[in-house]
Amino acid sequence: MKIKFILLILGATVFLTGFHEVASTDKSKIEKGMVKVTILYPNGDGKTFDMDYYANKHMPMVASLLGDSLKLLEIDKGVAGRTPDEPIPYLAIGYLYFDQLSDYRDSFGPNAEKIVSDIPNYTNTQPVIQISEVVQ
């Protein structure tokens, strides 16, 4: 029983600390009221994800297309589920930060086709997008 508890704590620690790849390390740019676009790539049977392509080709292309309206970009790579026996819920998560929603819409809209058409180059999963306001 003691070993299971230690494994559970270890699994939770790995999940909470995880692998966190940051394209820009200046977190001071994140401020209350900013808009955060979260792109979640769900895990599942037969789902694949090429992190190298995503981190080194796709996201730099996205950053280039979005230009100065993009304030910060981050990438998380899933490494563990809630417990050691559970699979990761997401293969990867991308984050894009903007000063305001209109900055995202104005920069993404004209580039949407190019950005979306690149998705099959790194994954066969359908991303889930959430747009949020940074509260803290």
DSSP file (Angstrom, degrees, kcal/mol; ACC not computed):
  #  RESIDUE AA STRUCTURE BP1 BP2  ACC     N-H-->O    O-->H-N    N-H-->O    O-->H-N    TCO  KAPPA ALPHA  PHI   PSI    X-CA   Y-CA   Z-CA
    1    1 A M     >        0   0    0      0, 0.0     4,-2.0     0, 0.0     5,-0.2   0.000 360.0 360.0 360.0 -40.8    0.0    0.0    0.0
    2    2 A K  H  >  +     0   0    0      1,-0.2     4,-2.1     2,-0.2     5,-0.1   0.878 360.0  51.4 -63.1 -38.2    2.8    2.4    0.9
    3    3 A I  H  > S+     0   0    0      2,-0.2     4,-2.6     1,-0.2    -1,-0.2   0.901 107.9  51.7 -66.8 -41.3    4.4    1.8   -2.6
    4    4 A K  H  > S+     0   0    0      1,-0.2     4,-2.3     2,-0.2    -1,-0.2   0.900 109.8  50.1 -61.8 -39.9    1.2    2.5   -4.4
    5    5 A F  H  X S+     0   0    0     -4,-2.0     4,-2.4     2,-0.2    -2,-0.2   0.917 110.5  48.8 -64.8 -43.1    0.9    5.8   -2.5
    6    6 A I  H  X S+     0   0    0     -4,-2.1     4,-2.7     1,-0.2    -2,-0.2   0.908 111.8  49.6 -63.0 -42.1    4.4    6.8   -3.4
    7    7 A L  H  X S+     0   0    0     -4,-2.6     4,-2.8     2,-0.2    -1,-0.2   0.890 109.9  51.4 -63.7 -38.9    3.8    5.9   -7.0
    8    8 A L  H  X S+     0   0    0     -4,-2.3     4,-2.4     2,-0.2    -2,-0.2   0.929 112.1  45.7 -63.0 -45.6    0.6    8.0   -6.9
    9    9 A I  H  X S+     0   0    0     -4,-2.4     4,-2.4     2,-0.2    -2,-0.2   0.908 113.7  49.8 -64.1 -42.3    2.5   11.0   -5.5
   10   10 A L  H  X S+     0   0    0     -4,-2.7     4,-2.5     2,-0.2    -2,-0.2   0.921 111.3  48.9 -62.2 -44.6    5.3   10.5   -8.0
   11   11 A G  H  X S+     0   0    0     -4,-2.8     4,-2.5     1,-0.2    -2,-0.2   0.908 111.7  48.8 -61.8 -42.6    2.8   10.4  -10.9
   12   12 A A  H  X S+     0   0    0     -4,-2.4     4,-2.9     2,-0.2    -1,-0.2   0.891 110.8  51.3 -64.9 -39.1    1.0   13.5   -9.6
   13   13 A T  H  X S+     0   0    0     -4,-2.4     4,-2.6     2,-0.2     5,-0.4   0.925 111.0  47.3 -63.6 -45.0    4.4   15.3   -9.4
   14   14 A V  H  X S+     0   0    0     -4,-2.5     4,-3.0     1,-0.2    -2,-0.2   0.920 114.4  48.0 -61.9 -43.4    5.3   14.3  -12.9
   15   15 A F  H  < S+     0   0    0     -4,-2.5    -2,-0.2    -5,-0.2    -1,-0.2   0.931 114.9  44.1 -63.2 -45.8    1.9   15.4  -14.2
   16   16 A L  H  < S+     0   0    0     -4,-2.9    -2,-0.2     1,-0.2    -1,-0.2   0.860 124.3  33.5 -72.2 -35.1    2.0   18.8  -12.3
   17   17 A T  H  < S+     0   0    0     -4,-2.6    -2,-0.2    -5,-0.2    -3,-0.2   0.867  93.7 153.9 -86.9 -38.8    5.6   19.6  -13.2
   18   18 A G     <  -     0   0    0     -4,-3.0     2,-0.6    -5,-0.4    60,-0.1   0.332  57.3 -56.4  46.8-175.9    5.4   18.0  -16.7
   19   19 A F  E     -A   77   0A   0     58,-0.8    58,-1.7    -4,-0.1     2,-0.5  -0.903  57.6-174.2 -98.5 122.6    7.5   18.8  -19.7
   20   20 A H  E     -A   76   0A   0     -2,-0.6     2,-0.6    56,-0.2    56,-0.2  -0.934   7.9-168.7-128.5 108.2    7.0   22.5  -20.5
   21   21 A E  E     -A   75   0A   0     54,-1.8    54,-2.5    -2,-0.5     2,-0.5  -0.851   9.1-164.2 -96.7 124.8    8.6   23.8  -23.7
   22   22 A V  E     -A   74   0A   0     -2,-0.6    52,-0.2    52,-0.2     3,-0.2  -0.942  17.6-166.9-116.6 124.4    8.5   27.6  -23.8
   23   23 A A  S    S+     0   0    0     50,-0.8     2,-0.4    -2,-0.5    51,-0.2   0.811  88.7  26.1 -76.6 -30.0    9.0   29.5  -27.1
   24   24 A S        -     0   0    0     49,-1.0    -1,-0.3     1,-0.1    49,-0.0  -0.996  66.3-162.9-133.6 127.8    9.4   32.7  -25.2
   25   25 A T        +     0   0    0     -2,-0.4     2,-1.8    -3,-0.2     3,-0.1   0.425  60.3 106.3 -93.1   2.5   10.6   32.8  -21.6
   26   26 A D    >   +     0   0    0      1,-0.2     3,-1.5     2,-0.1     4,-0.1  -0.568  36.2 166.5 -84.9  80.7    9.4   36.3  -20.8
   27   27 A K  G >   +     0   0    0     -2,-1.8     3,-1.8     1,-0.3    -1,-0.2   0.630  62.6  82.5 -69.8 -13.2    6.4   35.5  -18.7
   28   28 A S  G 3  S+     0   0    0      1,-0.3    -1,-0.3    -3,-0.1    -2,-0.1   0.680  78.3  70.6 -65.9 -13.5    6.2   39.1  -17.5
   29   29 A K  G <  S+     0   0    0     -3,-1.5     2,-0.6    42,-0.1    -1,-0.3   0.711  76.8  93.2 -72.8 -20.3    4.4   39.8  -20.7
   30   30 A I    <   +     0   0    0     -3,-1.8     2,-0.3    -4,-0.1    69,-0.0  -0.645  58.2 171.7 -80.5 120.0    1.3   37.9  -19.4
   31   31 A E    >   -     0   0    0     -2,-0.6     3,-2.1     1,-0.0   103,-0.2  -0.919  40.6 -87.2-130.1 154.0   -1.0   40.4  -17.8
   32   32 A K  T 3  S+     0   0    0     -2,-0.3   103,-0.2     1,-0.2     3,-0.1  -0.306 113.8  29.2 -54.7 136.5   -4.5   40.3  -16.4
   33   33 A G  T 3  S+     0   0    0    101,-3.1    -1,-0.2     1,-0.3   102,-0.1   0.229  88.1 129.4  94.2 -13.5   -7.1   41.0  -19.1
   34   34 A M    <   -     0   0    0     -3,-2.1   100,-3.0   100,-0.1     2,-0.5  -0.248  61.3-114.6 -67.2 163.9   -5.0   39.5  -21.9
   35   35 A V  E     -BC  98 133A   0     63,-2.9    63,-2.7    98,-0.2     2,-0.5  -0.885  26.5-162.9-103.5 131.3   -6.6   36.9  -24.2
   36   36 A K  E     -BC  97 132A   0     96,-2.8    96,-2.8    -2,-0.5     2,-0.7  -0.966   4.9-158.6-117.5 122.6   -5.2   33.4  -24.1
   37   37 A V  E     -BC  96 131A   0     59,-3.3    59,-2.3    -2,-0.5     2,-0.5  -0.901  12.4-162.8 -99.4 117.6   -6.0   31.0  -27.0
   38   38 A T  E     -BC  95 130A   0     92,-3.3    92,-2.4    -2,-0.7     2,-0.6  -0.896   5.4-164.7-105.9 126.5   -5.5   27.4  -25.8
   39   39 A I  E     -BC  94 129A   0     55,-3.0    55,-2.6    -2,-0.5     2,-0.4  -0.935  10.1-167.9-113.9 108.7   -5.2   24.7  -28.4
   40   40 A L  E     -BC  93 128A   0     88,-3.2    88,-3.0    -2,-0.6    53,-0.2  -0.824  11.6-158.4-102.5 133.6   -5.6   21.2  -26.9
   41   41 A Y  E     -B   92   0A   0     51,-2.4    50,-3.0    -2,-0.4    51,-0.8  -0.865  22.1-141.5-111.3  95.3   -4.8   18.1  -28.8
   42   42 A P  E     -B   90   0A   0      0, 0.0    48,-0.3     0, 0.0     2,-0.2  -0.210   9.2-131.3 -61.3 143.0   -6.8   15.2  -27.2
   43   43 A N        +     0   0    0     46,-2.4     2,-0.3    45,-0.1     5,-0.1  -0.485  41.8 137.2 -83.5 161.5   -5.2   11.8  -26.8
   44   44 A G    >   -     0   0    0     -2,-0.2     3,-2.2     3,-0.1     2,-0.1  -0.938  57.4 -42.4 172.8 172.9   -7.0    8.6  -27.9
   45   45 A D  T 3  S+     0   0    0     -2,-0.3     3,-0.1     1,-0.3     0, 0.0  -0.326 125.5   2.5 -57.1 126.6   -6.6    5.3  -29.7
   46   46 A G  T 3  S+     0   0    0      1,-0.3    -1,-0.3    -2,-0.1     2,-0.2   0.477  93.2 143.8  77.5   2.7   -4.5    5.7  -32.8
   47   47 A K    <   -     0   0    0     -3,-2.2     2,-0.3    76,-0.1    -1,-0.3  -0.557  28.0-169.9 -78.3 139.2   -3.8    9.4  -32.2
   48   48 A T        -     0   0    0     -2,-0.2    76,-1.1    -3,-0.1    77,-0.4  -0.894  11.0-173.8-127.4 157.1   -0.3   10.6  -33.2
   49   49 A F  B     -E  123   0B   0     -2,-0.3     2,-1.0    74,-0.2    74,-0.2  -0.922  16.4-151.6-154.3 125.0    1.5   13.9  -32.6
   50   50 A D     >  -     0   0    0     72,-2.9     4,-2.3    -2,-0.3     5,-0.2  -0.811  15.2-178.2 -99.2  94.5    4.9   15.0  -34.0
   51   51 A M  H  > S+     0   0    0     -2,-1.0     4,-3.0     1,-0.2     5,-0.3   0.854  79.3  57.6 -63.6 -36.7    6.2   17.3  -31.3
   52   52 A D  H  > S+     0   0    0      2,-0.2     4,-2.4     1,-0.2     5,-0.3   0.944 110.5  42.8 -60.6 -47.7    9.4   18.2  -33.3
   53   53 A Y  H  >>S+     0   0    0      2,-0.2     4,-2.4     1,-0.2     5,-2.3   0.931 115.9  49.4 -63.0 -45.5    7.4   19.4  -36.2
   54   54 A Y  I  <>S+     0   0    0     -4,-2.3     5,-2.8     3,-0.2    -2,-0.2   0.929 118.3  37.7 -59.8 -48.4    4.9   21.3  -34.0
   55   55 A A  I  <5S+     0   0    0     -4,-3.0    -1,-0.2     1,-0.2    -2,-0.2   0.832 127.3  33.3 -75.7 -33.3    7.6   23.0  -32.0
   56   56 A N  I  <5S+     0   0    0     -4,-2.4    -2,-0.2    -5,-0.3    -3,-0.2   0.612 134.7  12.4-104.3 -13.3   10.1   23.7  -34.7
   57   57 A K  I  X5S+     0   0    0     -4,-2.4     4,-1.9    -5,-0.3    -3,-0.2   0.658 122.9  44.0-126.0 -55.7    7.9   24.3  -37.8
   58   58 A H  I  ><S+     0   0    0     -5,-2.3     4,-2.6     1,-0.2     5,-0.2   0.972 116.5  41.7 -64.7 -56.4    4.2   24.8  -37.1
   59   59 A M  H  ><S+     0   0    0     -5,-2.8     4,-2.8     1,-0.2     5,-0.2   0.878 114.2  51.5 -65.7 -37.9    4.3   27.1  -34.2
   60   60 A P  H  > S+     0   0    0      0, 0.0     4,-2.2     0, 0.0    -1,-0.2   0.897 111.2  49.9 -61.9 -36.5    7.2   29.3  -35.6
   61   61 A M  H  X S+     0   0    0     -4,-1.9     4,-2.5     2,-0.2    -2,-0.2   0.937 111.0  48.8 -63.7 -45.3    5.1   29.6  -38.8
   62   62 A V  H  X S+     0   0    0     -4,-2.6     4,-2.5     1,-0.2     5,-0.2   0.928 111.1  50.2 -58.8 -46.4    2.0   30.6  -36.7
   63   63 A A  H  X S+     0   0    0     -4,-2.8     4,-1.5     1,-0.2    -1,-0.2   0.903 111.1  49.1 -60.2 -41.7    4.1   33.2  -34.8
   64   64 A S  H  < S+     0   0    0     -4,-2.2    -1,-0.2     1,-0.2    -2,-0.2   0.913 113.1  46.5 -64.2 -43.1    5.4   34.6  -38.1
   65   65 A L  H  < S+     0   0    0     -4,-2.5    -2,-0.2     1,-0.2    -1,-0.2   0.864 112.8  48.6 -68.7 -36.4    1.9   34.8  -39.6
   66   66 A L  H >< S-     0   0    0     -4,-2.5     3,-1.1    -5,-0.2     4,-0.2   0.729  91.3-178.9 -79.2 -21.6    0.4   36.4  -36.5
   67   67 A G  G ><  -     0   0    0     -4,-1.5     3,-1.5    -5,-0.2    -1,-0.2  -0.189  55.5 -11.6  64.6-146.9    3.1   39.0  -36.2
   68   68 A D  G 3  S+     0   0    0      1,-0.3    -1,-0.2    -4,-0.1    -2,-0.1   0.637 122.1  74.1 -68.1 -15.5    3.3   41.6  -33.5
   69   69 A S  G <  S+     0   0    0     -3,-1.1     2,-0.6    34,-0.1    30,-0.5   0.808  81.4  81.6 -68.5 -26.4   -0.2   40.9  -32.3
   70   70 A L  E <   + D   0  98A   0     -3,-1.5    28,-0.2    -4,-0.2     3,-0.1  -0.704  57.3 178.8 -80.1 120.4    1.1   37.7  -30.7
   71   71 A K  E     +     0   0A   0     26,-3.1     2,-0.3    -2,-0.6    27,-0.2   0.767  63.0   0.9 -94.4 -29.5    2.6   38.5  -27.4
   72   72 A L  E     - D   0  97A   0     25,-0.9    25,-2.4   -43,-0.1     2,-0.4  -0.981  55.3-160.6-160.3 147.0    3.7   35.1  -26.2
   73   73 A L  E     + D   0  96A   0     -2,-0.3   -49,-1.0    23,-0.2   -50,-0.8  -0.998  13.6 178.3-133.1 135.6    3.6   31.5  -27.3
   74   74 A E  E     -AD  22  95A   0     21,-2.0    21,-2.5    -2,-0.4     2,-0.4  -0.959  11.3-158.4-135.7 154.7    4.0   28.4  -25.1
   75   75 A I  E     -AD  21  94A   0    -54,-2.5   -54,-1.8    -2,-0.3     2,-0.4  -0.998   2.5-166.2-135.4 130.7    3.9   24.7  -25.8
   76   76 A D  E     -AD  20  93A   0     17,-3.1    17,-2.1    -2,-0.4     2,-0.5  -0.930   8.4-153.6-111.0 141.4    3.2   21.8  -23.3
   77   77 A K  E     -AD  19  92A   0    -58,-1.7   -58,-0.8    -2,-0.4    15,-0.2  -0.971  23.5-122.7-112.0 123.4    3.9   18.2  -24.1
   78   78 A G        +     0   0    0     13,-1.8     3,-0.1    -2,-0.5    10,-0.1  -0.427  39.1 162.9 -65.1 134.2    1.8   15.6  -22.2
   79   79 A V        +     0   0    0      1,-0.4     2,-0.3    -2,-0.1    -1,-0.1   0.568  58.3   6.6-126.4 -19.7    3.8   13.2  -20.2
   80   80 A A        -     0   0    0    -65,-0.1    -1,-0.4   -66,-0.1     2,-0.1  -0.991  60.3-125.4-161.3 156.0    1.5   11.6  -17.7
   81   81 A G        -     0   0    0      5,-1.1   -66,-0.2     2,-0.5     7,-0.2  -0.151  56.0 -75.6 -87.4-168.5   -2.1   11.3  -16.6
   82   82 A R  S    S+     0   0    0      5,-0.3   -67,-0.1   -67,-0.1   -66,-0.1   0.851 119.9  20.3 -61.2 -36.3   -3.5   11.9  -13.2
   83   83 A T  S >  S-     0   0    0      4,-0.1     3,-1.5   -72,-0.1    -2,-0.5  -0.858  92.0-102.3-127.5 164.8   -2.1    8.6  -11.9
   84   84 A P  T 3  S+     0   0    0      0, 0.0    -3,-0.1     0, 0.0   -76,-0.1   0.765 120.8  53.2 -59.3 -24.6    0.6    6.4  -13.3
   85   85 A D  T 3  S+     0   0    0      2,-0.1    -3,-0.0    -5,-0.0    -5,-0.0   0.593  93.9  85.1 -87.4 -10.5   -2.0    4.0  -14.7
   86   86 A E  S <  S-     0   0    0     -3,-1.5    -5,-1.1     1,-0.1     2,-0.0  -0.730  77.3-124.6 -96.3 139.9   -3.9    6.7  -16.7
   87   87 A P        -     0   0    0      0, 0.0    -5,-0.3     0, 0.0    -4,-0.1  -0.316  41.7 -84.6 -72.5 163.2   -2.9    7.8  -20.2
   88   88 A I        -     0   0    0     -7,-0.2    -7,-0.2     1,-0.1   -45,-0.1  -0.460  30.7-145.4 -65.8 137.7   -2.2   11.5  -20.9
   89   89 A P  S    S+     0   0    0      0, 0.0   -46,-2.4     0, 0.0     2,-0.4   0.825  85.1  32.7 -74.5 -29.9   -5.5   13.3  -21.6
   90   90 A Y  E     -B   42   0A   0    -48,-0.3     3,-0.1     1,-0.1   -12,-0.1  -0.990  61.9-153.3-130.7 135.3   -3.8   15.6  -24.2
   91   91 A L  E    S-     0   0A   0    -50,-3.0   -13,-1.8    -2,-0.4     2,-0.3   0.881  84.3 -16.0 -68.4 -38.8   -0.9   14.9  -26.5
   92   92 A A  E     -BD  41  77A   0    -51,-0.8   -51,-2.4   -15,-0.2     2,-0.4  -0.978  56.8-149.3-159.4 161.1    0.1   18.5  -26.5
   93   93 A I  E     -BD  40  76A   0    -17,-2.1   -17,-3.1    -2,-0.3     2,-0.3  -0.988  11.4-162.0-139.3 129.8   -1.3   22.0  -25.6
   94   94 A G  E     -BD  39  75A   0    -55,-2.6   -55,-3.0    -2,-0.4     2,-0.4  -0.857   4.1-159.8-109.7 148.8   -0.4   25.2  -27.3
   95   95 A Y  E     -BD  38  74A   0    -21,-2.5   -21,-2.0    -2,-0.3     2,-0.4  -0.995   7.1-173.9-130.9 132.5   -1.0   28.7  -25.9
   96   96 A L  E     -BD  37  73A   0    -59,-2.3   -59,-3.3    -2,-0.4     2,-0.4  -0.996  11.8-156.3-124.7 129.7   -1.1   32.0  -27.8
   97   97 A Y  E     +BD  36  72A   0    -25,-2.4   -26,-3.1    -2,-0.4   -25,-0.9  -0.895  14.2 173.8-113.4 136.9   -1.4   35.3  -25.9
   98   98 A F  E     -BD  35  70A   0    -63,-2.7   -63,-2.9    -2,-0.4   -28,-0.1  -0.938  39.5-123.2-134.9 155.2   -2.8   38.5  -27.2
   99   99 A D  S    S-     0   0    0    -30,-0.5     2,-0.3    -2,-0.3    -1,-0.1   0.890  94.6  -0.6 -65.8 -38.7   -3.5   41.9  -25.7
  100  100 A Q  S >> S-     0   0    0    -31,-0.2     4,-1.3   -66,-0.1     3,-0.9  -0.977  73.7-106.1-150.8 162.0   -7.2   41.7  -26.8
  101  101 A L  H 3> S+     0   0    0     -2,-0.3     4,-2.6     1,-0.3     5,-0.2   0.856 116.1  58.5 -58.8 -39.0   -9.6   39.5  -28.7
  102  102 A S  H 3> S+     0   0    0      1,-0.2     4,-2.8     2,-0.2    -1,-0.3   0.831 100.1  58.2 -63.4 -30.9   -9.6   41.7  -31.8
  103  103 A D  H <> S+     0   0    0     -3,-0.9     4,-1.5     2,-0.2    -1,-0.2   0.915 109.6  44.3 -63.1 -42.4   -5.8   41.3  -32.1
  104  104 A Y  H  X S+     0   0    0     -4,-1.3     4,-3.2    -3,-0.2     5,-0.4   0.960 116.0  45.9 -64.2 -52.0   -6.3   37.5  -32.3
  105  105 A R  H  X S+     0   0    0     -4,-2.6     4,-2.0     1,-0.2    -2,-0.2   0.907 113.4  49.0 -60.1 -44.0   -9.2   37.7  -34.7
  106  106 A D  H  < S+     0   0    0     -4,-2.8    -1,-0.2    -5,-0.2    -2,-0.2   0.820 119.9  36.7 -68.4 -31.0   -7.5   40.3  -37.0
  107  107 A S  H  < S+     0   0    0     -4,-1.5     4,-0.4    -5,-0.2    -2,-0.2   0.830 121.3  43.0 -91.0 -34.6   -4.3   38.3  -37.2
  108  108 A F  H >X S+     0   0    0     -4,-3.2     3,-1.4    -5,-0.2     4,-1.1   0.919 102.8  66.2 -76.9 -44.4   -5.7   34.8  -37.3
  109  109 A G  G >< S+     0   0    0     -4,-2.0     3,-1.0    -5,-0.4     4,-0.4   0.882 103.1  43.2 -46.3 -56.5   -8.6   35.3  -39.7
  110  110 A P  G 34 S+     0   0    0      0, 0.0    -1,-0.3     0, 0.0     4,-0.2   0.688 123.3  40.0 -67.4 -15.7   -6.5   36.2  -42.8
  111  111 A N  G <> S+     0   0    0     -3,-1.4     4,-2.4    -4,-0.4    -2,-0.2   0.366  82.9 104.1-111.5   2.2   -4.1   33.3  -42.0
  112  112 A A  H <X S+     0   0    0     -4,-1.1     4,-3.0    -3,-1.0     5,-0.3   0.886  78.8  51.7 -56.1 -45.8   -6.6   30.6  -40.8
  113  113 A E  H  > S+     0   0    0     -4,-0.4     4,-2.2     1,-0.2    -1,-0.2   0.916 112.5  45.2 -61.0 -44.1   -6.5   28.5  -44.0
  114  114 A K  H  > S+     0   0    0      2,-0.2     4,-0.6     1,-0.2    -1,-0.2   0.912 116.5  45.9 -66.3 -42.3   -2.7   28.3  -44.0
  115  115 A I  H >< S+     0   0    0     -4,-2.4     3,-0.9     1,-0.2     4,-0.4   0.949 116.2  43.9 -66.1 -49.6   -2.5   27.5  -40.3
  116  116 A V  H >< S+     0   0    0     -4,-3.0     3,-1.2     1,-0.2    -2,-0.2   0.854 107.4  59.4 -66.6 -35.9   -5.3   24.9  -40.3
  117  117 A S  H 3< S+     0   0    0     -4,-2.2    -1,-0.2    -5,-0.3    -2,-0.2   0.689 100.2  58.5 -68.8 -15.5   -4.0   23.2  -43.5
  118  118 A D  T X< S+     0   0    0     -3,-0.9     3,-1.9    -4,-0.6     4,-0.3   0.640  80.8  88.3 -85.4 -15.3   -0.7   22.5  -41.7
  119  119 A I  G X> S+     0   0    0     -3,-1.2     3,-2.1    -4,-0.4     4,-1.8   0.874  79.8  59.0 -54.3 -44.7   -2.3   20.5  -38.9
  120  120 A P  G 34 S+     0   0    0      0, 0.0    -1,-0.3     0, 0.0    -2,-0.1   0.681  92.9  70.9 -61.8 -14.0   -2.2   17.1  -40.8
  121  121 A N  G <4 S+     0   0    0     -3,-1.9    -2,-0.2     1,-0.2   -68,-0.1   0.672 116.1  18.0 -74.3 -15.7    1.6   17.5  -41.0
  122  122 A Y  T <4 S+     0   0    0     -3,-2.1   -72,-2.9    -4,-0.3     2,-0.3   0.532 126.3  21.4-131.8 -11.0    2.0   16.9  -37.2
  123  123 A T  B  <  -E   49   0B   0     -4,-1.8    -1,-0.3   -74,-0.2   -74,-0.2  -0.999  40.3-153.7-156.4 157.0   -1.2   15.2  -35.9
  124  124 A N  S    S+     0   0    0    -76,-1.1     2,-0.3    -2,-0.3   -75,-0.1   0.166  73.5  97.2-111.7  14.1   -4.2   13.2  -36.8
  125  125 A T  S    S-     0   0    0    -77,-0.4   -82,-0.1    -6,-0.1    -2,-0.0  -0.774  78.1-118.0-102.8 150.1   -6.3   14.5  -33.9
  126  126 A Q        -     0   0    0     -2,-0.3    -2,-0.1   -84,-0.0   -86,-0.0  -0.762  33.6-129.5 -85.9 118.1   -8.8   17.3  -34.1
  127  127 A P        -     0   0    0      0, 0.0     2,-0.5     0, 0.0   -86,-0.2  -0.334  10.0-140.2 -69.1 150.8   -7.6   20.2  -31.8
  128  128 A V  E     -C   40   0A   0    -88,-3.0   -88,-3.2     2,-0.0     2,-0.4  -0.948  18.6-154.2-109.2 129.5  -10.0   21.7  -29.3
  129  129 A I  E     +C   39   0A   0     -2,-0.5     2,-0.4   -90,-0.2   -90,-0.2  -0.872  14.5 179.9-110.6 135.7   -9.8   25.5  -29.0
  130  130 A Q  E     -C   38   0A   0    -92,-2.4   -92,-3.3    -2,-0.4     2,-0.5  -0.999  12.6-156.9-131.1 132.9  -10.7   27.6  -26.0
  131  131 A I  E     +C   37   0A   0     -2,-0.4     2,-0.3   -94,-0.2   -94,-0.2  -0.941  24.7 172.5-108.3 125.6  -10.3   31.4  -25.9
  132  132 A S  E     -C   36   0A   0    -96,-2.8   -96,-2.8    -2,-0.5     2,-0.5  -0.846  33.8-121.2-130.5 162.1  -10.0   32.8  -22.4
  133  133 A E  E     -C   35   0A   0     -2,-0.3     2,-0.4   -98,-0.2   -98,-0.2  -0.918  36.1-117.2-101.6 132.0   -9.4   36.0  -20.6
  134  134 A V        +     0   0    0   -100,-3.0  -101,-3.1    -2,-0.5  -100,-0.1  -0.550  35.4 175.7 -69.2 123.8   -6.4   35.9  -18.2
  135  135 A V              0   0    0     -2,-0.4    -1,-0.2  -103,-0.2  -103,-0.1   0.786 360.0 360.0 -98.9 -36.8   -7.7   36.5  -14.7
  136  136 A Q              0   0    0   -105,-0.1  -104,-0.1  -104,-0.1    -2,-0.1   0.326 360.0 360.0-141.4 360.0   -4.5   36.1  -12.7
